[in-house]
Amino acid sequence: MRSVANGASELSEELVVDGSMPFTPVVSPNGRSVVFVVATVGRADELPVSSLWIAAVDGSVPPRTLAVDGVEDWAPRWAPDSESIFFLSDRSERGTAQLHRIRPGGGDVEALTTWKGGIHDHLPLANPDLVVVIAQDEPTDEDERRAKQRDDATVWGERVRLSRLRLLDLRTREIRTPDGFGGRHVVQVVQRPDGGPLAVLTWATPDLDPGLLKPGLHLLDLDSGATQDLGSAEVEASSLIWWHAEAGWHLTYLAMTPPGLVGGDAVFDVAVPTSGTAGNHRNLTAGMTACPSELVQIDSGVPLTLFAHGMDTAIYRLDPTELHFVEVTRVEGFAKSLTVSRRGDVVAAVVSTSYEPKDVYAGSPQGPLVRLSDTSPELRSIRWGTQERLSYEASDGLTLDGLLILPSGQSRQDGPFSLVTLVHGGPQDRYADQLNLGWYPSGQWLATAGYAVFLPNPRGGQGHGHAFATRVAGAVGCGEWTDIVTGINMLIADGVADPDRLGIGGWSHGGFMAAWAVGQTDRFKAALMGAGISDWGMLAATGEEGPFEAALGGSTGWEGTGPHRHDQLSPISFASKIRTPVLIVHGESDTNVPISQAEFFHRALRRFGIEHEYVVYPRENHSIRERNHQLDLLRRTREWFDRWLTPRADAPSS
């Protein structure tokens, strides 16, 4: 890291990629400690490496590592007595996770399973001798023969690898598999707070399509082994928890707001019957303008919920009488991975604010939350671009927000600047008022190179309720595009943006918006299409979330000979109009947005003689994970915009 003027340090791509980040904090049941995972942003080797850390909630003892062995340790869970921590690790065989245990004070790591094929998830139970493990069936001799001899033709619907609920007896190390879930794929298990039955969330199949569309709820009585089918849950059900009302036990979970497959999540609640299927699943967040993102269970109280609230995050508590949510505290900026003690008096989460990277914070649910970890202290010497909150009206009067990041060391009065607009993914995502820095093209990465950066939150995103989010159903690239243009025009009118030096980019849905933009106008001098969509019909047919993509694009290719709505909304349909140079980057093994989307766009631009660069990262899925690929992407992004936009010569580099 080298210094520049004013004593600040230059933000290099290595500083971004080699930095550490915390994940999945878990507060101990007694509320005294929090354990969390730390990993670098980029993966230097073939397999990921991460470690467990522990911190005192009151800050009396600095955070420390529990075990550092150059392996992947993750998914920590506390024993109910707070005396030990269960976690998954591939320390026995790299690439295959087994269940392990360690004391909070450190010491030897104890391996608890040797399950062939590995363990996917786990849950310590109130009975100290039992732990739930979720795993696929161990391979049979026939499975091993087929693999060894490459006699492994895949037939859809045959040899489906279901994850099953299993019970590990810690005294004997024996694992048994209760029956009764009807051959369904187990995705989450949670025990009733009084040590009673397990609530189990399942899918019809392990595949996202149709798994996410057909979730189910079940109960398992640990004493008798009896199961109870509670019936279907809402689409995309997740974050299942228990809570106790005056009339009895309830299950509450997150799911997509019906009736469509586009929009914000909602909190659903259902009373647990003593027998038979459950009754009505009630939407507890209907009409709210904040969006629930996580639910957490409190053993002796009502649940807490994390909400995306505009560009901030809020903790809400369920009112058990009125069955609605009441705000408890507002967290400035971004928060995720909310966790809570048994009594509900201590919470922790991963938090990031405008100029502070993600770290673990803890405190009372009423706030304030205090930072415990310091995983990226090297970033404090960086002179960040000033980040401003924006609020403006769309052309149809809809209230919008977003962020403006000015070039590092510059003010509005120093404009106009080269402006790059970076559109977020999803579209059910948002820009929170956090430190916008990552392996992907991010705001501060460009701001420290001399660019002004516009981070819009157009319609379709998170943080403003279901009605705001559902506006893009069958209409991607329509209202959200004009929302973005309105924001750019405002920044030009304010003297911030130079109309002759505009760029646009994004990842996933943001990559789609960049490809869409250059087919609608030639005002942009450069564009970045990262893992973006060029053809909605093809994505509905080949992406792993096909039905959801069809809902965004408005139709599918098997609905007759057309004309189809998705053709009207696909960037490929406008390829002949493109004049803007485009950088196309994509992961070779992307299952979310298959590489065929990038290949299609590349071939169209080549056909029409449009200046572009097409970059494929081998082995990568939808997110780029390997260190050298992340370094290449960051360098390439700056170089591309530098080539076509030329930031102000007098802007400092950091």
C-alpha positions in Angstrom: 0.0 0.0 0.0 1.6 3.2 -1.0 0.8 6.7 0.2 -0.5 9.6 -1.9 -0.9 13.3 -1.1 -2.4 14.2 2.3 -1.1 11.0 3.9 -3.9 8.8 2.6 -3.2 5.5 1.0 -4.1 4.4 -2.5 -6.9 1.9 -2.9 -5.5 -1.0 -4.9 -7.3 -4.0 -6.2 -5.2 -6.2 -3.9 -6.4 -4.2 -0.9 -10.0 -5.0 -1.9 -9.6 -8.6 -2.8 -7.2 -9.6 0.0 -9.3 -7.9 2.7 -11.3 -9.9 5.2 -15.0 -9.9 5.9 -17.2 -11.3 8.7 -20.1 -13.6 8.1 -23.0 -15.3 10.1 -22.5 -14.1 13.6 -24.3 -16.2 16.3 -24.9 -14.9 19.8 -24.6 -17.4 22.6 -27.8 -18.4 24.3 -26.6 -16.7 27.5 -25.9 -13.5 25.6 -22.3 -13.2 26.7 -20.4 -14.0 23.4 -20.8 -14.0 19.7 -19.0 -16.4 17.3 -18.6 -15.5 13.6 -16.8 -16.6 10.5 -14.0 -14.6 8.8 -12.8 -15.1 5.3 -11.0 -13.1 2.6 -13.0 -11.6 -0.2 -11.1 -13.5 -2.9 -10.3 -17.2 -2.9 -6.6 -17.7 -3.5 -6.7 -21.5 -3.8 -9.0 -24.0 -5.4 -11.0 -24.5 -2.1 -12.2 -21.7 0.2 -10.5 -21.0 3.5 -12.3 -19.4 6.5 -11.9 -19.4 10.3 -14.1 -19.0 13.4 -13.7 -16.0 15.7 -15.3 -15.2 19.0 -15.8 -11.9 20.8 -17.3 -10.8 24.1 -20.6 -9.0 23.6 -19.6 -6.3 26.1 -16.3 -5.7 24.4 -14.3 -6.6 27.5 -12.1 -9.1 25.6 -10.8 -8.4 22.1 -12.0 -10.8 19.3 -9.8 -13.9 18.9 -9.6 -16.9 16.6 -10.9 -20.2 17.8 -8.9 -22.3 15.3 -6.9 -21.3 12.2 -5.8 -24.4 10.2 -6.0 -23.3 6.5 -9.4 -25.0 6.0 -13.0 -23.9 5.7 -14.8 -23.6 9.0 -18.4 -22.2 8.8 -22.0 -22.5 10.0 -21.3 -22.1 13.8 -24.2 -23.0 16.2 -24.1 -22.8 20.0 -25.1 -25.7 22.3 -28.1 -24.6 24.4 -26.0 -24.4 27.5 -23.5 -22.0 25.8 -20.6 -24.4 26.7 -19.6 -25.5 23.2 -19.9 -24.5 19.6 -20.8 -26.9 16.8 -19.7 -26.0 13.3 -19.1 -27.5 9.8 -15.5 -27.9 8.6 -13.6 -29.7 5.8 -10.5 -30.1 8.0 -10.8 -33.9 7.8 -11.1 -34.0 4.0 -10.8 -30.8 2.0 -14.1 -30.2 0.1 -16.2 -32.4 2.3 -17.9 -30.9 5.3 -18.3 -32.8 8.6 -19.7 -31.7 12.0 -17.2 -30.6 14.6 -17.2 -29.2 18.1 -15.0 -26.8 20.1 -15.2 -25.1 23.4 -15.6 -21.3 23.5 -12.2 -21.0 25.2 -10.5 -22.8 22.3 -8.6 -26.0 22.5 -8.8 -29.2 20.5 -11.4 -29.5 17.7 -13.5 -32.6 18.0 -14.8 -34.3 14.8 -18.3 -35.7 15.3 -19.2 -37.2 11.9 -17.6 -39.1 9.1 -20.6 -39.1 6.8 -19.7 -40.0 3.2 -20.6 -37.0 1.0 -20.6 -34.6 3.9 -23.0 -32.7 6.1 -25.0 -29.7 4.7 -26.4 -28.2 7.9 -26.9 -28.9 11.5 -28.9 -27.8 14.6 -27.9 -28.6 18.3 -31.1 -29.6 20.2 -32.4 -29.1 23.7 -31.5 -32.7 24.5 -27.7 -32.3 24.9 -27.1 -35.8 23.4 -28.8 -35.0 20.1 -27.9 -32.9 17.1 -29.8 -32.6 13.9 -27.7 -33.0 10.8 -29.0 -32.5 7.2 -27.2 -34.6 4.6 -27.8 -36.5 1.4 -27.8 -40.3 1.5 -24.3 -41.8 1.5 -23.3 -43.1 -1.9 -23.9 -46.8 -2.4 -21.5 -49.3 -3.9 -23.4 -48.8 -7.2 -23.0 -45.1 -7.0 -19.3 -45.4 -6.4 -18.9 -47.9 -9.3 -20.8 -45.6 -11.7 -18.6 -42.6 -10.7 -15.3 -44.7 -11.0 -16.2 -46.1 -14.4 -17.8 -42.8 -15.6 -21.0 -44.8 -16.2 -22.8 -41.7 -14.9 -25.5 -40.6 -17.4 -27.9 -38.2 -15.7 -31.6 -39.0 -16.2 -33.9 -36.2 -15.0 -36.0 -37.4 -12.1 -33.8 -40.4 -11.3 -31.2 -40.8 -8.5 -32.3 -37.5 -7.0 -30.0 -36.5 -4.2 -32.3 -35.3 -1.5 -31.1 -33.7 1.7 -32.6 -35.6 4.6 -33.1 -34.8 8.3 -31.0 -37.1 10.5 -30.3 -37.3 14.2 -26.8 -37.7 15.5 -26.5 -39.3 19.0 -23.4 -37.7 20.5 -22.9 -40.6 23.0 -22.7 -43.3 20.3 -22.0 -41.2 17.2 -24.7 -43.2 15.5 -26.9 -41.3 12.9 -30.5 -42.4 12.3 -32.9 -41.0 9.7 -36.5 -40.5 10.7 -39.0 -41.2 8.0 -42.2 -39.4 7.2 -41.4 -36.4 4.9 -42.7 -38.1 1.8 -39.5 -38.1 -0.1 -39.1 -34.4 0.1 -35.9 -32.3 0.2 -35.2 -30.8 3.7 -33.9 -27.2 3.7 -34.4 -25.9 7.3 -35.1 -27.3 10.8 -36.0 -25.3 13.9 -36.9 -26.7 17.4 -39.8 -25.3 19.5 -38.2 -23.1 22.2 -39.5 -25.3 25.0 -37.6 -28.3 23.7 -40.7 -29.7 21.9 -41.1 -30.9 18.3 -39.1 -29.8 15.3 -40.6 -27.7 12.6 -39.2 -28.8 9.2 -39.3 -26.8 5.9 -39.1 -28.9 2.8 -39.1 -28.6 -1.0 -40.6 -30.9 -3.6 -37.1 -31.3 -5.2 -33.6 -30.1 -4.6 -33.8 -27.9 -7.7 -34.7 -24.3 -7.2 -37.3 -24.8 -10.0 -39.7 -26.2 -8.8 -38.3 -26.5 -5.3 -38.9 -22.8 -4.4 -42.4 -23.0 -5.8 -43.5 -26.0 -3.7 -42.4 -25.6 -0.1 -44.0 -27.6 2.7 -44.2 -27.5 6.5 -43.9 -30.5 8.8 -43.5 -31.4 12.4 -41.4 -34.1 13.9 -42.0 -35.4 17.5 -38.6 -36.4 18.8 -40.0 -38.8 21.4 -42.3 -40.8 19.3 -40.7 -40.2 15.9 -44.2 -39.3 14.5 -44.4 -36.7 11.8 -47.3 -34.3 11.0 -47.7 -32.7 7.5 -48.9 -29.1 8.0 -49.4 -28.6 4.3 -47.9 -26.1 1.8 -46.1 -22.9 2.6 -46.0 -19.8 0.4 -43.5 -19.6 -2.5 -39.8 -19.1 -1.6 -40.5 -19.8 2.1 -37.4 -19.3 4.4 -36.3 -18.1 7.8 -38.8 -20.4 9.7 -39.2 -19.7 13.5 -41.5 -20.6 16.4 -43.3 -18.2 18.8 -46.0 -18.7 21.5 -49.3 -16.8 21.5 -51.9 -16.9 24.2 -53.9 -19.5 22.2 -50.9 -21.7 21.4 -47.8 -22.1 19.2 -47.3 -20.4 15.9 -44.9 -20.8 13.0 -43.7 -17.7 11.2 -41.6 -17.4 8.0 -40.6 -15.2 5.1 -41.9 -15.8 1.6 -42.8 -14.0 -1.6 -45.9 -11.8 -1.4 -48.6 -13.5 -3.5 -50.1 -13.8 -6.0 -47.2 -13.2 -8.5 -43.6 -14.2 -8.6 -42.2 -10.7 -8.6 -42.2 -8.4 -5.6 -41.2 -8.0 -2.0 -41.1 -10.6 0.7 -43.7 -10.8 3.4 -43.9 -12.3 6.9 -46.4 -15.1 7.1 -47.8 -16.6 10.3 -49.8 -19.8 10.9 -51.2 -21.3 14.1 -49.8 -24.8 14.6 -52.7 -27.3 14.9 -52.6 -30.3 17.3 -53.4 -32.5 14.3 -53.9 -32.3 10.5 -52.8 -29.5 8.2 -52.4 -25.9 9.2 -55.0 -23.3 8.5 -54.7 -19.8 6.9 -51.2 -18.4 6.4 -51.7 -14.7 7.4 -49.6 -12.0 5.8 -48.4 -9.8 8.7 -46.6 -7.2 6.6 -49.3 -6.3 4.1 -49.2 -2.6 3.2 -45.9 -1.9 5.0 -43.4 0.3 3.1 -40.4 -1.5 4.6 -39.3 -5.0 3.4 -38.6 -7.9 5.8 -35.3 -9.7 5.2 -34.7 -11.9 8.2 -36.6 -13.4 11.2 -35.0 -14.6 14.4 -36.5 -16.7 17.2 -36.5 -15.7 20.9 -37.0 -18.5 23.3 -39.0 -16.5 25.8 -40.7 -13.9 23.7 -42.0 -12.8 20.4 -39.7 -12.8 17.3 -37.5 -10.0 16.0 -37.4 -9.1 12.3 -34.8 -7.3 10.2 -36.3 -4.9 7.7 -34.8 -3.0 4.7 -36.1 0.5 5.4 -35.2 2.8 2.5 -31.4 3.0 2.6 -31.2 2.0 6.2 -32.1 -1.1 8.2 -34.4 -1.5 11.1 -35.2 -4.1 13.8 -38.9 -4.7 14.4 -40.7 -6.7 17.1 -43.9 -8.5 16.5 -46.9 -7.2 18.6 -48.5 -10.5 19.6 -51.9 -8.9 20.3 -52.4 -7.0 17.1 -50.2 -9.2 15.0 -48.3 -6.4 13.4 -44.6 -5.2 13.6 -43.4 -2.3 15.7 -40.0 -0.7 15.0 -37.5 -1.2 17.9 -34.5 0.6 16.5 -33.0 1.9 13.3 -29.6 0.9 12.1 -27.9 3.4 9.9 -26.9 1.9 6.6 -26.8 -1.8 6.0 -27.3 -4.8 8.4 -27.7 -8.5 7.8 -27.4 -11.9 9.7 -29.4 -10.8 12.7 -28.9 -13.1 15.7 -30.3 -12.9 19.3 -29.7 -14.4 22.7 -32.2 -16.8 24.3 -33.9 -14.0 26.3 -33.9 -11.5 23.5 -31.9 -8.9 25.4 -28.8 -9.1 23.2 -28.6 -8.9 19.4 -25.7 -9.0 16.9 -25.5 -8.4 13.2 -23.1 -7.7 10.4 -23.3 -3.9 9.8 -21.8 -1.4 7.4 -22.2 2.4 7.3 -21.2 5.0 4.7 -17.4 4.8 5.2 -17.1 1.7 7.5 -16.8 -1.8 6.0 -18.8 -4.7 7.2 -18.1 -5.8 10.8 -19.9 -7.5 13.6 -21.9 -5.2 15.9 -23.8 -6.1 19.1 -25.9 -4.6 21.8 -29.4 -4.2 23.0 -32.3 -4.6 20.5 -33.2 -1.0 21.4 -29.7 0.1 20.3 -27.2 1.4 19.8 -25.2 -1.5 18.4 -21.4 -1.3 19.1 -18.7 -2.6 16.8 -16.9 -5.7 18.1 -14.8 -6.9 15.2 -12.3 -5.0 13.1 -11.7 -7.2 10.1 -10.4 -4.6 7.6 -8.4 -2.0 9.6 -6.2 -1.3 6.6 -9.1 0.5 4.9 -9.1 3.3 7.4 -6.2 5.0 5.6 -8.2 5.3 2.4 -9.6 8.7 1.5 -13.1 7.7 0.3 -15.3 9.7 -2.1 -17.9 11.7 -0.3 -21.2 9.7 -0.3 -24.5 11.6 -0.4 -28.1 10.5 -0.1 -30.3 11.5 -3.0 -34.1 11.8 -3.1 -36.0 12.7 -6.2 -39.3 12.1 -8.1 -39.8 9.8 -11.1 -41.5 11.0 -14.2 -44.8 9.5 -12.9 -44.4 11.1 -9.4 -43.0 8.0 -7.6 -40.6 8.9 -4.8 -37.1 7.5 -5.4 -33.8 7.4 -3.6 -30.2 6.6 -4.3 -26.6 7.5 -3.6 -24.1 9.8 -5.2 -20.4 9.2 -4.6 -18.2 12.1 -5.6 -14.6 11.6 -6.8 -12.2 11.2 -3.8 -11.1 14.6 -2.5 -13.6 16.5 -4.6 -16.9 18.4 -3.9 -19.9 19.2 -6.0 -18.3 22.6 -6.8 -15.5 20.9 -8.6 -17.8 19.3 -11.2 -18.9 18.4 -13.7 -17.3 15.0 -13.6 -17.3 11.8 -15.6 -20.3 9.9 -14.2 -20.7 6.2 -14.1 -24.1 4.8 -13.1 -24.0 1.4 -11.5 -27.3 -0.4 -11.3 -27.9 -2.9 -8.5 -28.9 -6.6 -9.1 -32.0 -8.5 -8.3 -34.0 -6.5 -9.2 -35.1 -7.2 -5.6 -32.0 -5.6 -4.1 -31.0 -2.1 -3.1 -28.2 0.3 -2.4 -28.1 0.9 1.3 -26.1 3.8 2.7 -23.1 1.5 3.4 -19.5 1.4 2.2 -20.0 0.5 -1.4 -16.8 -1.6 -2.1 -16.4 -5.1 -3.3 -15.0 -7.5 -6.0 -17.7 -6.4 -8.4 -17.7 -3.0 -10.0 -18.5 -0.8 -7.0 -19.0 2.8 -6.2 -15.9 3.6 -4.2 -13.6 1.6 -6.5 -14.5 4.1 -9.2 -14.8 7.1 -7.0 -11.2 6.7 -5.8 -10.1 6.6 -9.5 -11.6 10.0 -10.1 -15.2 9.3 -11.2 -18.5 10.4 -9.8 -20.8 7.4 -9.3 -24.6 7.3 -9.3 -26.1 4.4 -7.4 -29.9 4.5 -8.1 -32.7 2.6 -6.4 -35.3 2.4 -9.1 -38.7 0.8 -8.9 -38.5 -3.0 -8.5 -36.0 -2.9 -5.6 -36.1 -3.6 -1.9 -36.7 -1.2 1.0 -40.0 0.5 -0.1 -42.6 -2.3 0.2 -44.3 -4.8 -2.1 -46.1 -2.3 -4.3 -42.8 -0.6 -5.2 -41.1 -3.9 -5.9 -43.8 -5.5 -8.0 -43.9 -2.6 -10.5 -41.3 -4.4 -12.7 -43.4 -7.6 -13.2 -43.5 -8.2 -17.0 -42.0 -4.7 -17.4 -38.3 -4.8 -16.7 -36.4 -2.0 -18.5 -39.5 0.2 -18.6 -40.3 2.3 -15.5 -37.0 1.4 -13.9 -35.1 2.7 -16.9 -36.8 6.0 -16.9 -36.2 6.2 -13.1 -32.5 5.9 -13.8 -32.5 8.4 -16.6 -34.4 10.9 -14.4 -31.6 10.6 -11.8 -28.9 11.1 -14.4 -30.6 14.1 -15.8 -30.9 15.6 -12.3 -27.2 15.2 -11.7 -26.4 16.8 -15.1 -28.7 19.7 -14.3 -27.0 20.1 -10.9 -23.6 20.4 -12.5 -22.3 17.1 -11.1 -22.3 15.0 -14.3 -20.7 15.9 -17.6 -23.3 14.9 -20.3 -20.4 14.0 -22.6 -18.7 11.7 -20.2 -21.4 9.2 -19.0 -20.9 5.5 -18.4 -23.2 2.7 -17.1 -22.7 -0.7 -15.7 -23.9 -3.4 -13.3 -23.9 -7.0 -12.3 -26.7 -9.6 -12.9 -29.9 -7.5 -13.2 -27.6 -4.4 -13.2 -25.8 -6.0 -16.2 -29.2 -6.4 -17.9 -29.9 -2.7 -17.3 -26.5 -1.7 -18.8 -27.2 -3.8 -21.9 -30.7 -2.4 -22.1 -29.5 1.2 -21.8 -27.1 1.1 -24.7 -29.9 -0.2 -26.9 -32.2 2.7 -26.0 -29.7 5.6 -26.3 -26.2 6.4 -27.5 -25.6 9.0 -24.7 -23.3 6.6 -22.8 -19.7 6.5 -23.9 -19.0 3.1 -22.3 -20.9 0.3 -20.7 -20.2 -2.8 -18.5 -22.4 -5.8 -18.7 -21.5 -8.1 -15.8 -23.3 -11.5 -15.7 -26.2 -9.8 -17.4 -29.3 -10.9 -19.3 -29.6 -10.4 -23.0 -32.7 -12.5 -23.7 -35.4 -13.0 -21.1 -37.1 -15.9 -23.0 -33.8 -17.9 -23.0 -33.2 -17.1 -19.4 -36.6 -18.4 -18.4 -35.8 -21.6 -20.3 -32.2 -22.2 -19.1 -31.7 -20.3 -15.8 -32.1 -22.1 -12.4 -34.9 -19.7 -11.4 -36.9 -20.0 -14.7 -40.4 -19.2 -13.4 -39.2 -16.1 -11.6 -37.4 -14.9 -14.7 -40.5 -15.5 -16.8 -42.5 -13.3 -14.4 -40.0 -10.5 -14.9 -39.7 -10.9 -18.7 -43.5 -11.3 -19.1 -43.6 -14.5 -21.2 -41.8 -17.6 -22.3 -40.8 -19.0 -25.7 -43.1 -22.0 -25.4 -46.2 -19.8 -25.4 -46.8 -20.0 -29.1 -45.2 -18.3 -32.0 -45.5 -14.8 -30.6 -45.1 -11.9 -30.6 -43.8 -12.4 -27.1 -43.6 -9.8 -24.3 -40.1 -11.0 -23.4 -38.8 -10.1 -26.9 -39.9 -6.5 -26.4 -37.9 -6.4 -23.1 -34.7 -8.2 -24.1 -31.6 -6.2 -25.0 -30.8 -8.6 -27.8 -33.8 -7.2 -29.7 -32.1 -3.8 -29.8 -28.6 -5.0 -30.6 -28.6 -3.4 -34.1 -29.1 0.1 -32.5 -26.1 -0.1 -30.2 -23.2 2.3 -30.8 -21.7 2.3 -27.3 -18.5 0.3 -26.5 -19.5 -2.6 -24.2 -17.3 -4.7 -21.8 -19.0 -8.1 -21.3 -17.8 -10.2 -18.4 -19.3 -13.5 -17.3 -18.6 -16.6 -15.2 -18.2 -19.7 -17.4 -20.2 -22.0 -15.0 -23.0 -19.5 -14.1 -26.2 -21.4 -13.3 -28.2 -18.3 -12.4 -27.6 -16.4 -15.6 -26.0 -18.9 -17.9 -23.1 -17.8 -20.1 -25.3 -18.2 -23.2 -26.7 -14.8 -22.3 -23.3 -13.2 -22.7 -22.4 -15.3 -25.7 -25.6 -14.2 -27.5 -24.9 -10.5 -26.9 -21.3 -10.9 -27.9 -22.2 -12.5 -31.2 -24.8 -9.8 -31.9 -22.3 -7.0 -31.3 -19.7 -8.8 -33.4 -22.3 -9.2 -36.2 -23.0 -5.4 -36.2 -19.4 -4.4 -35.8 -19.8 -2.8 -32.3 -16.6 -2.1 -30.3 -16.7 -4.5 -27.4 -14.6 -6.8 -25.2 -15.8 -10.3 -24.2 -14.2 -11.8 -21.0 -15.1 -15.2 -19.6 -13.8 -16.4 -16.2 -13.3 -20.2 -16.1 -14.9 -22.2 -13.2 -16.8 -19.2 -11.9 -20.5 -19.2 -11.1 -22.7 -16.1 -10.8 -20.4 -14.5 -8.3 -16.7 -14.3 -9.1 -14.8 -16.0 -6.3 -11.2 -16.7 -7.4 -8.6 -14.1 -6.3 -7.0 -13.6 -9.7 -10.3 -13.3 -11.5 -11.4 -10.6 -9.0 -8.2 -8.7 -9.5 -8.6 -8.9 -13.3 -12.2 -7.7 -13.1 -11.4 -4.7 -10.9 -8.4 -3.7 -13.1 -10.4 -4.2 -16.3 -13.3 -2.2 -15.1 -11.2 0.9 -14.4 -9.3 0.5 -17.6 -12.4 0.2 -19.6 -14.0 3.4 -18.3 -10.7 5.2 -18.4 -10.3 4.4 -22.0 -13.7 5.8 -23.0 -14.6 8.4 -20.4 -11.3 9.9 -19.1 -11.8 11.1 -15.6 -10.8 14.6 -14.6 -7.0 14.9 -14.8 -6.9 17.0 -11.6 -8.9 14.4 -9.5 -6.7 12.6 -7.0 -6.4 8.8 -7.3 -7.6 8.2 -3.7 
